[in-house]
Amino acid sequence: MIRLANVKKQFGLGAISIAAVDDVSLDITKGEIFGVIGYSGAGKSTLIRLLNGLEMPTSGTIAIGGLEISSMTGKELREARQKVTMIFQHFNLLWSRTVKENIAFPLEIANVPKSERERKVAELIEIVGLSGRENAYPSELSGGQKQRVGIARALANDPEVLLCDEATSALDPETTDSILDLLTGINERLGLTIVLITHEMHVIRKICHRVAVMEAGKVVEMGNVLDVFQSPQEPITKRFVSQITEPVEAKQAITHIIEEYPNGKLIKLVFVGERTEQPVLASLIRKFDVEINIVQGNISHTHGGAYGTLILHLNGEAPIVQEAIHFLNEEDVRTEVISND
């Protein structure tokens, strides 16, 4: 559906040039929800502008639905853009227009007959859950409702690809979840390919099938979301995953445990799929004479399945502690020693 081959976008010339996107190659399949995550300056915003033709690559090719948009100009490019729409962090609504008028705007530009516009707008209002708010103005809407208008407007011309530029970062957590649920429903109902950029790992975990991690213009890691959460490879990916698996409270507890029991071992367990439901910890306690402190644990769900993390502090004779860790590995539980004496 979307193919980027060795794409580079360079700004400036000579010694002051900056490669905002540096030799990026991606394949995104039709109907996929694909996430791109990175901190500020990683290049993700430039990447999404390349996908909708607002920027052209310095080198490399970009193809969407078999059309190489990186070589298009003028009318040809404008027509191709109709199949790639976008929603934004700050909604970008027309404040002098009502909800239904905002949604109808791209249909007016496309010269769609009035009766067809009205039918389409009514359908989209129902899809995004804004029935009863058709005649409200943006100033009368909540942040979540404004984003729903933005989503409906983006769907007006029946696009094949929806780009989401930090679409939930201006929203509170509860509203963010409702918008992510809406995007998931649209993806399933319409078969729409969704590409979203974010700096929030919660967003990636909740709705994405695959994720690319960007740093300094490059994609440094990519894979199925469950695999990335289970076994992050790059330091930056581990930082993002720790946003979910090791909240601030857990890090504070880890520091306290290390100070209280300096001779033990701190280990992180990762359970995937059916292993999240198995009483592995109970077996560990029965089999080994070690003192176990549970520092933090949780179970989360991704499109690829469930995974759980558990941080333990094991205190006891060194050989027995080592046997306990070996036992966990034999039980197909991914075990990582994260602190020693």
Secondary structure as a PSIPRED ss2 file (coil, helix, strand):
# PSIPRED VFORMAT (PSIPRED V4.0)

   1 M C   1.000  0.000  0.000
   2 I E   0.000  0.000  1.000
   3 R E   0.000  0.000  1.000
   4 L E   0.000  0.000  1.000
   5 A E   0.000  0.000  1.000
   6 N E   0.000  0.000  1.000
   7 V E   0.000  0.000  1.000
   8 K E   0.000  0.000  1.000
   9 K E   0.000  0.000  1.000
  10 Q E   0.000  0.000  1.000
  11 F E   0.000  0.000  1.000
  12 G C   1.000  0.000  0.000
  13 L C   1.000  0.000  0.000
  14 G H   0.000  1.000  0.000
  15 A H   0.000  1.000  0.000
  16 I H   0.000  1.000  0.000
  17 S C   1.000  0.000  0.000
  18 I E   0.000  0.000  1.000
  19 A E   0.000  0.000  1.000
  20 A E   0.000  0.000  1.000
  21 V E   0.000  0.000  1.000
  22 D E   0.000  0.000  1.000
  23 D E   0.000  0.000  1.000
  24 V E   0.000  0.000  1.000
  25 S E   0.000  0.000  1.000
  26 L E   0.000  0.000  1.000
  27 D E   0.000  0.000  1.000
  28 I E   0.000  0.000  1.000
  29 T C   1.000  0.000  0.000
  30 K C   1.000  0.000  0.000
  31 G C   1.000  0.000  0.000
  32 E C   1.000  0.000  0.000
  33 I E   0.000  0.000  1.000
  34 F E   0.000  0.000  1.000
  35 G E   0.000  0.000  1.000
  36 V E   0.000  0.000  1.000
  37 I E   0.000  0.000  1.000
  38 G C   1.000  0.000  0.000
  39 Y C   1.000  0.000  0.000
  40 S C   1.000  0.000  0.000
  41 G C   1.000  0.000  0.000
  42 A C   1.000  0.000  0.000
  43 G C   1.000  0.000  0.000
  44 K H   0.000  1.000  0.000
  45 S H   0.000  1.000  0.000
  46 T H   0.000  1.000  0.000
  47 L H   0.000  1.000  0.000
  48 I H   0.000  1.000  0.000
  49 R H   0.000  1.000  0.000
  50 L H   0.000  1.000  0.000
  51 L H   0.000  1.000  0.000
  52 N C   1.000  0.000  0.000
  53 G C   1.000  0.000  0.000
  54 L C   1.000  0.000  0.000
  55 E C   1.000  0.000  0.000
  56 M C   1.000  0.000  0.000
  57 P C   1.000  0.000  0.000
  58 T C   1.000  0.000  0.000
  59 S E   0.000  0.000  1.000
  60 G E   0.000  0.000  1.000
  61 T E   0.000  0.000  1.000
  62 I E   0.000  0.000  1.000
  63 A E   0.000  0.000  1.000
  64 I E   0.000  0.000  1.000
  65 G C   1.000  0.000  0.000
  66 G C   1.000  0.000  0.000
  67 L E   0.000  0.000  1.000
  68 E E   0.000  0.000  1.000
  69 I H   0.000  1.000  0.000
  70 S H   0.000  1.000  0.000
  71 S H   0.000  1.000  0.000
  72 M C   1.000  0.000  0.000
  73 T C   1.000  0.000  0.000
  74 G H   0.000  1.000  0.000
  75 K H   0.000  1.000  0.000
  76 E H   0.000  1.000  0.000
  77 L H   0.000  1.000  0.000
  78 R H   0.000  1.000  0.000
  79 E H   0.000  1.000  0.000
  80 A H   0.000  1.000  0.000
  81 R H   0.000  1.000  0.000
  82 Q C   1.000  0.000  0.000
  83 K C   1.000  0.000  0.000
  84 V E   0.000  0.000  1.000
  85 T E   0.000  0.000  1.000
  86 M E   0.000  0.000  1.000
  87 I E   0.000  0.000  1.000
  88 F E   0.000  0.000  1.000
  89 Q C   1.000  0.000  0.000
  90 H C   1.000  0.000  0.000
  91 F C   1.000  0.000  0.000
  92 N C   1.000  0.000  0.000
  93 L C   1.000  0.000  0.000
  94 L C   1.000  0.000  0.000
  95 W C   1.000  0.000  0.000
  96 S C   1.000  0.000  0.000
  97 R C   1.000  0.000  0.000
  98 T C   1.000  0.000  0.000
  99 V H   0.000  1.000  0.000
 100 K H   0.000  1.000  0.000
 101 E H   0.000  1.000  0.000
 102 N H   0.000  1.000  0.000
 103 I H   0.000  1.000  0.000
 104 A H   0.000  1.000  0.000
 105 F H   0.000  1.000  0.000
 106 P H   0.000  1.000  0.000
 107 L H   0.000  1.000  0.000
 108 E H   0.000  1.000  0.000
 109 I H   0.000  1.000  0.000
 110 A C   1.000  0.000  0.000
 111 N C   1.000  0.000  0.000
 112 V C   1.000  0.000  0.000
 113 P C   1.000  0.000  0.000
 114 K H   0.000  1.000  0.000
 115 S H   0.000  1.000  0.000
 116 E H   0.000  1.000  0.000
 117 R H   0.000  1.000  0.000
 118 E H   0.000  1.000  0.000
 119 R H   0.000  1.000  0.000
 120 K H   0.000  1.000  0.000
 121 V H   0.000  1.000  0.000
 122 A H   0.000  1.000  0.000
 123 E H   0.000  1.000  0.000
 124 L H   0.000  1.000  0.000
 125 I H   0.000  1.000  0.000
 126 E H   0.000  1.000  0.000
 127 I H   0.000  1.000  0.000
 128 V C   1.000  0.000  0.000
 129 G C   1.000  0.000  0.000
 130 L C   1.000  0.000  0.000
 131 S C   1.000  0.000  0.000
 132 G C   1.000  0.000  0.000
 133 R C   1.000  0.000  0.000
 134 E C   1.000  0.000  0.000
 135 N C   1.000  0.000  0.000
 136 A C   1.000  0.000  0.000
 137 Y C   1.000  0.000  0.000
 138 P H   0.000  1.000  0.000
 139 S H   0.000  1.000  0.000
 140 E H   0.000  1.000  0.000
 141 L C   1.000  0.000  0.000
 142 S C   1.000  0.000  0.000
 143 G H   0.000  1.000  0.000
 144 G H   0.000  1.000  0.000
 145 Q H   0.000  1.000  0.000
 146 K H   0.000  1.000  0.000
 147 Q H   0.000  1.000  0.000
 148 R H   0.000  1.000  0.000
 149 V H   0.000  1.000  0.000
 150 G H   0.000  1.000  0.000
 151 I H   0.000  1.000  0.000
 152 A H   0.000  1.000  0.000
 153 R H   0.000  1.000  0.000
 154 A H   0.000  1.000  0.000
 155 L H   0.000  1.000  0.000
 156 A C   1.000  0.000  0.000
 157 N C   1.000  0.000  0.000
 158 D C   1.000  0.000  0.000
 159 P C   1.000  0.000  0.000
 160 E C   1.000  0.000  0.000
 161 V E   0.000  0.000  1.000
 162 L E   0.000  0.000  1.000
 163 L E   0.000  0.000  1.000
 164 C E   0.000  0.000  1.000
 165 D E   0.000  0.000  1.000
 166 E C   1.000  0.000  0.000
 167 A C   1.000  0.000  0.000
 168 T C   1.000  0.000  0.000
 169 S C   1.000  0.000  0.000
 170 A C   1.000  0.000  0.000
 171 L C   1.000  0.000  0.000
 172 D C   1.000  0.000  0.000
 173 P H   0.000  1.000  0.000
 174 E H   0.000  1.000  0.000
 175 T H   0.000  1.000  0.000
 176 T H   0.000  1.000  0.000
 177 D H   0.000  1.000  0.000
 178 S H   0.000  1.000  0.000
 179 I H   0.000  1.000  0.000
 180 L H   0.000  1.000  0.000
 181 D H   0.000  1.000  0.000
 182 L H   0.000  1.000  0.000
 183 L H   0.000  1.000  0.000
 184 T H   0.000  1.000  0.000
 185 G H   0.000  1.000  0.000
 186 I H   0.000  1.000  0.000
 187 N H   0.000  1.000  0.000
 188 E H   0.000  1.000  0.000
 189 R H   0.000  1.000  0.000
 190 L H   0.000  1.000  0.000
 191 G C   1.000  0.000  0.000
 192 L C   1.000  0.000  0.000
 193 T E   0.000  0.000  1.000
 194 I E   0.000  0.000  1.000
 195 V E   0.000  0.000  1.000
 196 L E   0.000  0.000  1.000
 197 I E   0.000  0.000  1.000
 198 T E   0.000  0.000  1.000
 199 H C   1.000  0.000  0.000
 200 E C   1.000  0.000  0.000
 201 M H   0.000  1.000  0.000
 202 H H   0.000  1.000  0.000
 203 V H   0.000  1.000  0.000
 204 I H   0.000  1.000  0.000
 205 R H   0.000  1.000  0.000
 206 K H   0.000  1.000  0.000
 207 I H   0.000  1.000  0.000
 208 C C   1.000  0.000  0.000
 209 H C   1.000  0.000  0.000
 210 R E   0.000  0.000  1.000
 211 V E   0.000  0.000  1.000
 212 A E   0.000  0.000  1.000
 213 V E   0.000  0.000  1.000
 214 M E   0.000  0.000  1.000
 215 E E   0.000  0.000  1.000
 216 A C   1.000  0.000  0.000
 217 G C   1.000  0.000  0.000
 218 K E   0.000  0.000  1.000
 219 V E   0.000  0.000  1.000
 220 V E   0.000  0.000  1.000
 221 E E   0.000  0.000  1.000
 222 M E   0.000  0.000  1.000
 223 G E   0.000  0.000  1.000
 224 N E   0.000  0.000  1.000
 225 V H   0.000  1.000  0.000
 226 L H   0.000  1.000  0.000
 227 D H   0.000  1.000  0.000
 228 V H   0.000  1.000  0.000
 229 F H   0.000  1.000  0.000
 230 Q H   0.000  1.000  0.000
 231 S C   1.000  0.000  0.000
 232 P C   1.000  0.000  0.000
 233 Q C   1.000  0.000  0.000
 234 E C   1.000  0.000  0.000
 235 P H   0.000  1.000  0.000
 236 I H   0.000  1.000  0.000
 237 T H   0.000  1.000  0.000
 238 K H   0.000  1.000  0.000
 239 R H   0.000  1.000  0.000
 240 F H   0.000  1.000  0.000
 241 V H   0.000  1.000  0.000
 242 S H   0.000  1.000  0.000
 243 Q H   0.000  1.000  0.000
 244 I H   0.000  1.000  0.000
 245 T H   0.000  1.000  0.000
 246 E C   1.000  0.000  0.000
 247 P C   1.000  0.000  0.000
 248 V H   0.000  1.000  0.000
 249 E H   0.000  1.000  0.000
 250 A H   0.000  1.000  0.000
 251 K H   0.000  1.000  0.000
 252 Q H   0.000  1.000  0.000
 253 A H   0.000  1.000  0.000
 254 I H   0.000  1.000  0.000
 255 T H   0.000  1.000  0.000
 256 H H   0.000  1.000  0.000
 257 I H   0.000  1.000  0.000
 258 I H   0.000  1.000  0.000
 259 E H   0.000  1.000  0.000
 260 E H   0.000  1.000  0.000
 261 Y C   1.000  0.000  0.000
 262 P C   1.000  0.000  0.000
 263 N C   1.000  0.000  0.000
 264 G C   1.000  0.000  0.000
 265 K E   0.000  0.000  1.000
 266 L E   0.000  0.000  1.000
 267 I E   0.000  0.000  1.000
 268 K E   0.000  0.000  1.000
 269 L E   0.000  0.000  1.000
 270 V E   0.000  0.000  1.000
 271 F E   0.000  0.000  1.000
 272 V E   0.000  0.000  1.000
 273 G H   0.000  1.000  0.000
 274 E H   0.000  1.000  0.000
 275 R H   0.000  1.000  0.000
 276 T H   0.000  1.000  0.000
 277 E H   0.000  1.000  0.000
 278 Q C   1.000  0.000  0.000
 279 P C   1.000  0.000  0.000
 280 V H   0.000  1.000  0.000
 281 L H   0.000  1.000  0.000
 282 A H   0.000  1.000  0.000
 283 S H   0.000  1.000  0.000
 284 L H   0.000  1.000  0.000
 285 I H   0.000  1.000  0.000
 286 R H   0.000  1.000  0.000
 287 K H   0.000  1.000  0.000
 288 F C   1.000  0.000  0.000
 289 D C   1.000  0.000  0.000
 290 V C   1.000  0.000  0.000
 291 E E   0.000  0.000  1.000
 292 I E   0.000  0.000  1.000
 293 N E   0.000  0.000  1.000
 294 I E   0.000  0.000  1.000
 295 V E   0.000  0.000  1.000
 296 Q E   0.000  0.000  1.000
 297 G E   0.000  0.000  1.000
 298 N E   0.000  0.000  1.000
 299 I E   0.000  0.000  1.000
 300 S E   0.000  0.000  1.000
 301 H E   0.000  0.000  1.000
 302 T E   0.000  0.000  1.000
 303 H C   1.000  0.000  0.000
 304 G C   1.000  0.000  0.000
 305 G E   0.000  0.000  1.000
 306 A E   0.000  0.000  1.000
 307 Y E   0.000  0.000  1.000
 308 G E   0.000  0.000  1.000
 309 T E   0.000  0.000  1.000
 310 L E   0.000  0.000  1.000
 311 I E   0.000  0.000  1.000
 312 L E   0.000  0.000  1.000
 313 H E   0.000  0.000  1.000
 314 L E   0.000  0.000  1.000
 315 N E   0.000  0.000  1.000
 316 G C   1.000  0.000  0.000
 317 E C   1.000  0.000  0.000
 318 A H   0.000  1.000  0.000
 319 P H   0.000  1.000  0.000
 320 I H   0.000  1.000  0.000
 321 V H   0.000  1.000  0.000
 322 Q H   0.000  1.000  0.000
 323 E H   0.000  1.000  0.000
 324 A H   0.000  1.000  0.000
 325 I H   0.000  1.000  0.000
 326 H H   0.000  1.000  0.000
 327 F H   0.000  1.000  0.000
 328 L H   0.000  1.000  0.000
 329 N H   0.000  1.000  0.000
 330 E H   0.000  1.000  0.000
 331 E C   1.000  0.000  0.000
 332 D C   1.000  0.000  0.000
 333 V C   1.000  0.000  0.000
 334 R E   0.000  0.000  1.000
 335 T E   0.000  0.000  1.000
 336 E E   0.000  0.000  1.000
 337 V E   0.000  0.000  1.000
 338 I E   0.000  0.000  1.000
 339 S E   0.000  0.000  1.000
 340 N C   1.000  0.000  0.000
 341 D C   1.000  0.000  0.000
